[in-house]
Amino acid sequence: MLHIVDRLAPWLGPGQPPFAVATVVAASGSVPRPVGTAMAVRADGAVLGSLSGGCVEGAVHAAALDAIASGTSHRETFGYSDDDAFAVGLSCGGTLDVHVQPVLPDDDATRALHALAAREEPAAPVALVRRIDGGARTAVVVDDPGADEAAVARVLRGLVGPDSLAAAAAQVVAVLRAGGTATVHAAHGGPGARPSSPEARAGAPVRAGAAVPGDPCDDVEPVTLLVETRLPAPRFLVCGANDFAGALVRHVRLLGYRVTLVDAREVFADPRRFPEAEVVVDWPDRYLAAEAAAGRLDARTAVAVLTHDAKFDVPLLRLALDLPLAYVGAMGSRRSHAQRVAALRAEGVGEAALARLRSPIGLDLGAVTPEEVAVSVTAELVATRHGRSAVVPLSSSSGPLHAEPAARPDGAPTHRPHPEEAP
């Protein structure tokens, strides 16, 4: 639900009709949207968000209106049936479990939404924890996703019982540290978590501490929580102020990145040329080193080197390839790439690091103009984010559309070797 909180703010004003929020809490097979995706429906029929791109929206809309009328939460399951696919609704072949929760005056969900909407920094890190199996309280906000288990336990108190509190806090903290979204199950006998999506499985803990036959905990009903975490926007550093950079800045902004453009040449690094980016006049390698030392880069950060100048490119790439970044790409011809690789080897950069370099940058789309090259680069960035090592048209491929990405222990996608393809 965190992704629609800002748009829900007007619905929380005095005199507004009640509404319900339908949230995907479990997903399997080929489904359009991941766990945590939400759609809000107001009593007058207005809608915010989408769960499936259309195939179950009508049924979810009706379920949300029923929840508003009854004042109670419930769960709906949408799947595929060969006998009657249209009646079931989700014809793409997967299964969605949707939790439908009315947001009524003076309840926990309303207070949580008000707290989120009132935050001074809307994009600041935050987490929302909702109990989706009933209970006296239904939702709490964790203002600091980096909090320890004791602090999280204090926030969860009342949302779960004292016997489940420590177990729930341990599992919630694990999801928060991974920066993911997952359903968490905790019972009196010990912690347990069952991530509900490929994204959650990539970063959240696996089921642990399950009760064994004969254990007295068998009769304890587990507490089920949906944990949603919002991290700061990932960073994208564009090095080199030119027309290709301007097009790339506009494209990667659409993917939700915070974009910084860096160039040592003040005459070209004019903020008026790049209004969608933070513009920094500095040597790119010096700026990257300072940001890394300050802890402002992480495993989601991407770097695109567009300068075509060895005195900028080589020091910058040598540093970038030594950092645990998600993506490092460099523009240039195959001849420029060969010269650049030779210079990096001479600087002591190893083969494993060089294998991470996406150069020539982008996918082989036949791109020529700055706008086309920007599409090529952003397409490669998306493929890297989801662990796709070879990209072909969906119409020519087989297998699941939403494959589970490979993951490092920290939950970020691994870097995979990529064919040397020019845009």
ZIWO-V892496 format. One record per residue. N is the residue number from 1. NEAR is the number of other ideal C-beta (glycine too) atoms within 10 Angstrom. Layout:
n: {N/N}
near: {NEAR/NEAR}
This chain:
n: {1/2/3/4/5/6/7/8/9/10/11/12/13/14/15/16/17/18/19/20/21/22/23/24/25/26/27/28/29/30/31/32/33/34/35/36/37/38/39/40/41/42/43/44/45/46/47/48/49/50/51/52/53/54/55/56/57/58/59/60/61/62/63/64/65/66/67/68/69/70/71/72/73/74/75/76/77/78/79/80/81/82/83/84/85/86/87/88/89/90/91/92/93/94/95/96/97/98/99/100/101/102/103/104/105/106/107/108/109/110/111/112/113/114/115/116/117/118/119/120/121/122/123/124/125/126/127/128/129/130/131/132/133/134/135/136/137/138/139/140/141/142/143/144/145/146/147/148/149/150/151/152/153/154/155/156/157/158/159/160/161/162/163/164/165/166/167/168/169/170/171/172/173/174/175/176/177/178/179/180/181/182/183/184/185/186/187/188/189/190/191/192/193/194/195/196/197/198/199/200/201/202/203/204/205/206/207/208/209/210/211/212/213/214/215/216/217/218/219/220/221/222/223/224/225/226/227/228/229/230/231/232/233/234/235/236/237/238/239/240/241/242/243/244/245/246/247/248/249/250/251/252/253/254/255/256/257/258/259/260/261/262/263/264/265/266/267/268/269/270/271/272/273/274/275/276/277/278/279/280/281/282/283/284/285/286/287/288/289/290/291/292/293/294/295/296/297/298/299/300/301/302/303/304/305/306/307/308/309/310/311/312/313/314/315/316/317/318/319/320/321/322/323/324/325/326/327/328/329/330/331/332/333/334/335/336/337/338/339/340/341/342/343/344/345/346/347/348/349/350/351/352/353/354/355/356/357/358/359/360/361/362/363/364/365/366/367/368/369/370/371/372/373/374/375/376/377/378/379/380/381/382/383/384/385/386/387/388/389/390/391/392/393/394/395/396/397/398/399/400/401/402/403/404/405/406/407/408/409/410/411/412/413/414/415/416/417/418/419/420/421/422/423}
near: {26/15/14/17/22/13/12/21/14/10/18/16/8/5/4/13/11/17/25/27/24/28/24/26/22/21/24/14/14/16/29/20/18/16/25/26/24/23/25/22/25/19/15/10/10/11/14/16/19/16/24/23/11/9/20/26/18/10/19/24/17/13/20/26/19/15/25/20/12/11/11/13/19/13/15/19/12/22/18/17/12/6/6/9/15/8/8/18/21/23/15/17/14/19/16/28/19/25/22/23/25/24/24/15/8/6/16/19/20/18/15/21/24/13/16/22/17/10/14/5/8/13/13/13/16/21/26/23/25/26/23/20/15/11/16/9/17/20/24/22/17/22/14/14/20/11/18/10/17/10/15/24/20/11/18/24/14/14/22/25/14/10/15/23/20/17/25/31/25/21/29/31/24/22/28/23/16/24/22/24/30/28/26/29/20/27/22/18/19/16/23/22/26/20/25/23/25/20/24/26/18/20/22/27/21/10/12/14/16/15/17/8/5/7/14/9/16/11/9/16/10/21/26/20/27/26/29/23/24/20/17/14/14/20/20/27/27/29/28/26/26/17/14/22/27/19/19/32/25/18/21/23/15/9/15/11/22/16/24/21/28/29/26/21/13/11/8/16/19/13/12/6/16/21/10/13/25/14/21/18/17/14/16/26/21/14/19/25/16/12/18/18/9/8/7/12/20/18/17/20/24/25/27/29/28/26/23/16/13/14/11/21/26/21/19/26/30/16/18/28/19/13/17/13/22/22/24/25/25/27/27/21/12/12/8/16/18/13/15/21/18/11/16/21/12/9/11/9/19/11/8/10/18/15/12/18/23/24/25/18/26/25/22/14/16/9/18/10/11/16/16/15/22/24/18/24/29/23/17/24/25/13/17/24/17/15/17/17/13/9/18/8/6/8/5/6/11/5/6/13/12/18/12/13/19/15/17/13/7/13/20/23/19/13/23/15/9/20/9/14/17/17/22}
